[in-house]
């Protein structure tokens, strides 16, 4: 088919396609002369939109599939939206007309879309409300954790410390005595304090000192620690395992100053 014949056939096809507003339609296998054509830059508010779907060689011309849709009803010529891809100027009669018809969806031309009435828009969307609610919950939870933690710390600071027992006071001295680290003065003071305490506790204050000490050595509660202190003095390199907790068991429920008054009374 010659180019002249193709132009004549295109001129006879009027319109080449029909559609309605907003519905896309195609003009397929359209042969147009000259170099490749592209869609010319158009105003974004133009009533007609054109897209070239495909292009094929066709002798000394090219064959196109075109797709278009319109926002307004009317008669349109698609060639007004075409331009040469190489930027060459396109003469007004260089291309044959490409007529298409776009009909209105509404039969009554005077009909207009319903204008929505004025309404108060929601100021905050659902997602934003949810995000704000989640933020409030998170901040509230953090504040509660901080407040409860501070309350616990204050309660712990305000709670009186558990008073130390006599066993806890004696433990480091007894361990040092076991390891041979007590000075002579410290060892003598410890022994005198223990003897004075037990003499008073067992009612042996009027007994002669040597008899009272002998009685204390054999006593089930007073004896173990006193005998151990004497053995550590004379056998500092002993190898037996010593249970310090068992030695201090009789002193576990006594106040830490239980030895002080008896010790002062022996001076």
C-alpha positions as CSV (number, residue, x, y, z in Angstrom):
1,X,0.0,0.0,0.0
2,X,1.4,3.4,-1.0
3,X,1.7,6.3,1.4
4,X,-0.7,8.4,-0.7
5,X,-3.3,5.6,-0.6
6,X,-2.9,5.3,3.2
7,X,-3.4,9.0,3.6
8,X,-6.6,8.8,1.5
9,X,-7.9,5.9,3.6
10,X,-7.2,7.7,6.8
11,X,-9.1,10.8,5.6
12,X,-12.1,8.7,4.8
13,X,-12.2,7.1,8.4
14,X,-14.1,9.6,10.4
15,X,-14.3,9.1,13.3
16,X,-11.7,6.4,13.7
17,X,-12.8,5.6,17.3
18,X,-15.7,6.5,19.7
19,X,-15.8,6.4,23.4
20,X,-17.3,8.3,26.4
21,X,-15.8,10.6,29.0
22,X,-13.3,8.9,31.2
23,X,-13.2,5.6,29.2
24,X,-10.0,4.8,27.3
25,X,-10.2,3.8,23.6
26,X,-7.7,2.8,20.9
27,X,-6.9,3.5,17.3
28,X,-4.9,0.5,16.1
29,X,-2.6,-0.2,13.1
30,X,-2.6,3.4,12.1
31,X,0.0,4.1,9.3
32,X,1.5,7.6,9.4
33,X,4.2,9.0,7.1
34,X,7.6,10.4,8.0
35,X,9.9,9.7,10.9
36,X,8.9,8.4,14.3
37,X,6.2,10.3,16.1
38,X,5.8,10.8,19.9
39,X,3.2,12.5,22.0
40,X,3.8,16.2,22.2
41,X,4.1,17.9,25.6
42,X,0.6,18.9,26.6
43,X,-0.9,21.0,29.3
44,X,-1.8,18.8,32.3
45,X,-5.3,20.4,32.3
46,X,-5.9,19.5,28.6
47,X,-9.3,17.8,28.1
48,X,-7.7,14.9,26.0
49,X,-4.8,12.6,26.9
50,X,-3.0,10.5,24.3
51,X,-0.5,7.6,24.7
52,X,1.4,5.7,22.0
53,X,1.1,2.0,22.9
54,X,3.3,0.5,20.2
55,X,5.2,1.4,17.0
56,X,6.3,-0.8,14.0
57,X,8.1,-0.1,10.7
58,X,5.8,0.0,7.7
59,X,7.8,0.5,4.5
60,X,8.8,4.2,4.4
61,X,6.3,5.0,7.1
62,X,5.5,3.7,10.6
63,X,2.5,1.9,12.0
64,X,1.1,2.9,15.4
65,X,-1.3,1.8,18.1
66,X,-2.7,4.8,19.9
67,X,-4.7,5.0,23.1
68,X,-6.7,8.1,24.3
69,X,-9.2,9.2,26.9
70,X,-11.0,12.5,27.4
71,X,-12.3,14.4,30.4
72,X,-14.8,16.4,28.2
73,X,-17.2,15.3,25.5
74,X,-16.5,16.5,22.0
75,X,-14.8,15.9,18.6
76,X,-11.0,15.6,18.7
77,X,-8.2,15.2,16.2
78,X,-5.3,13.1,17.7
79,X,-2.7,14.5,15.2
80,X,-2.7,17.8,17.1
81,X,-1.1,15.9,20.1
82,X,1.8,14.4,18.0
83,X,5.3,15.6,17.3
84,X,8.4,14.3,15.6
85,X,10.7,12.3,17.9
86,X,13.8,14.0,16.3
87,X,12.4,17.5,17.1
88,X,11.8,18.3,13.4
89,X,8.9,20.7,12.8
90,X,5.6,19.1,11.8
91,X,3.7,20.9,9.1
92,X,-0.1,21.3,9.6
93,X,-1.0,19.1,6.6
94,X,1.9,16.7,6.9
95,X,-0.3,14.1,8.8
96,X,-3.8,13.1,7.8
97,X,-6.6,13.9,10.3
98,X,-7.1,11.3,13.1
99,X,-10.7,12.1,14.2
100,X,-12.2,10.6,17.3
101,X,-15.5,11.2,19.1
102,X,-16.0,11.4,22.9
103,X,-19.6,11.2,24.0
104,X,-21.1,12.4,27.3
105,X,-22.0,9.9,29.9
106,X,-25.2,11.9,30.8
107,X,-27.8,12.2,28.0
108,X,-29.0,15.6,29.3
109,X,-26.2,18.1,28.5
110,X,-27.6,20.5,31.0
111,X,-27.2,18.0,33.8
112,X,-24.4,18.8,36.2
113,X,-22.8,16.7,38.9
114,X,-24.4,17.1,42.3
115,X,-22.5,19.6,44.4
116,X,-22.0,18.1,47.8
117,X,-23.3,20.2,50.7
118,X,-21.1,21.9,53.1
119,X,-20.0,19.5,55.9
120,X,-17.6,19.9,58.8
121,X,-14.5,17.9,58.1
122,X,-13.0,15.8,60.8
123,X,-10.0,17.7,62.1
124,X,-8.1,14.6,63.1
125,X,-8.1,11.3,61.1
126,X,-8.6,7.9,62.7
127,X,-4.9,7.0,62.3
128,X,-3.8,10.2,64.0
129,X,-6.3,9.7,66.8
130,X,-4.9,6.2,67.3
131,X,-1.3,7.5,67.3
132,X,-2.1,10.2,69.8
133,X,-3.9,7.6,72.0
134,X,-0.9,5.3,71.8
135,X,1.4,8.1,72.7
136,X,-0.7,9.1,75.7
137,X,-0.7,5.4,76.9
138,X,3.0,5.1,76.5
139,X,3.8,8.4,78.3
140,X,1.4,7.4,81.1
141,X,3.1,4.0,81.5
142,X,6.5,5.6,81.6
143,X,5.4,8.1,84.2
144,X,3.9,5.2,86.3
145,X,7.1,3.2,86.1
146,X,9.2,6.2,87.1
147,X,6.8,7.1,90.0
148,X,6.6,3.5,91.3
149,X,10.4,3.1,91.0
150,X,11.0,6.3,93.0
151,X,8.4,5.3,95.5
152,X,10.2,2.0,96.1
153,X,13.5,3.7,96.5
154,X,12.0,6.2,99.0
155,X,10.5,3.3,100.9
156,X,13.8,1.4,100.9
157,X,15.6,4.5,102.1
158,X,13.0,5.2,104.8
159,X,12.9,1.6,106.0
160,X,15.2,1.2,109.0
161,X,18.2,-1.1,108.5
162,X,18.0,-4.5,110.1
163,X,20.1,-4.3,113.3
164,X,23.3,-6.3,113.2
165,X,23.6,-9.3,115.5
166,X,26.4,-10.1,117.9
167,X,27.3,-13.0,115.6
168,X,27.8,-10.6,112.7
169,X,30.0,-8.3,114.8
170,X,32.1,-11.2,116.0
171,X,32.5,-13.0,112.6
172,X,35.4,-10.9,111.3
173,X,37.2,-11.0,114.6
174,X,36.8,-14.8,114.8
175,X,38.0,-15.3,111.2
176,X,41.1,-13.2,111.9
177,X,41.7,-15.2,115.1
178,X,41.5,-18.4,113.1
179,X,44.0,-17.1,110.6
180,X,46.4,-15.8,113.3
181,X,45.9,-12.2,112.4
182,X,44.7,-10.8,115.7
183,X,47.1,-8.8,117.9
184,X,47.7,-9.9,121.4
185,X,45.6,-6.9,122.7
186,X,42.7,-7.8,120.4
187,X,42.7,-11.5,121.3
188,X,42.9,-10.7,125.1
189,X,40.0,-8.2,124.8
190,X,37.9,-10.7,122.9
191,X,38.5,-13.5,125.4
192,X,37.8,-11.3,128.4
193,X,34.6,-10.0,126.8
194,X,33.3,-13.5,126.1
195,X,34.2,-14.8,129.6
196,X,32.5,-11.8,131.3
197,X,29.4,-12.1,129.1
198,X,29.0,-15.8,129.9
199,X,29.7,-15.5,133.6
200,X,27.0,-12.9,133.8
201,X,24.6,-14.9,131.6
202,X,25.1,-18.2,133.5
203,X,25.2,-16.6,137.0
204,X,28.9,-17.4,137.6
205,X,30.0,-13.8,138.6
206,X,30.6,-14.8,142.2
207,X,32.6,-17.9,141.3
208,X,36.3,-17.9,141.5
209,X,37.7,-16.9,138.0
210,X,39.6,-20.1,137.4
211,X,36.6,-22.2,138.3
212,X,34.3,-20.1,136.2
213,X,36.5,-20.4,133.2
214,X,36.7,-24.1,133.6
215,X,32.9,-24.3,133.8
216,X,32.6,-22.2,130.7
217,X,34.9,-24.4,128.6
218,X,32.7,-27.3,129.2
219,X,29.4,-25.4,128.6
220,X,27.6,-26.4,125.4
221,X,27.1,-22.8,124.2
222,X,30.0,-20.9,125.7
223,X,32.7,-23.6,125.4
224,X,33.1,-24.1,121.6
225,X,34.2,-20.5,120.8
226,X,36.4,-20.1,123.9
227,X,38.2,-23.4,123.4
228,X,38.7,-22.6,119.7
229,X,40.3,-19.2,120.5
230,X,42.7,-20.9,123.0
231,X,43.6,-23.6,120.4
232,X,44.2,-21.1,117.7
233,X,46.6,-19.2,120.0
234,X,48.7,-22.2,120.7
235,X,48.3,-24.0,117.3
236,X,48.2,-21.2,114.7
237,X,49.1,-23.7,111.8
238,X,46.1,-26.0,112.5
239,X,44.7,-27.8,109.4
240,X,41.2,-28.8,110.5
241,X,38.2,-27.2,108.9
242,X,36.4,-24.7,111.1
243,X,32.7,-24.0,110.8
244,X,32.6,-20.3,111.9
245,X,28.8,-20.2,111.6
246,X,28.4,-23.1,114.0
247,X,30.8,-21.4,116.5
248,X,28.8,-18.2,116.4
249,X,25.3,-19.9,116.5
250,X,24.8,-19.0,120.2
251,X,25.3,-15.3,119.4
252,X,23.0,-15.1,116.4
253,X,20.0,-13.7,118.2
254,X,21.9,-11.3,120.5
255,X,22.3,-7.5,120.0
256,X,25.7,-6.4,118.7
257,X,26.5,-4.6,122.0
258,X,25.7,-7.6,124.2
259,X,29.4,-7.9,125.1
260,X,30.1,-4.3,125.8
261,X,28.7,-3.9,129.3
262,X,30.2,-7.1,130.7
263,X,33.5,-6.2,129.1
264,X,33.5,-2.9,130.9
265,X,32.5,-4.6,134.1
266,X,35.7,-6.7,134.0
267,X,38.0,-3.8,133.9
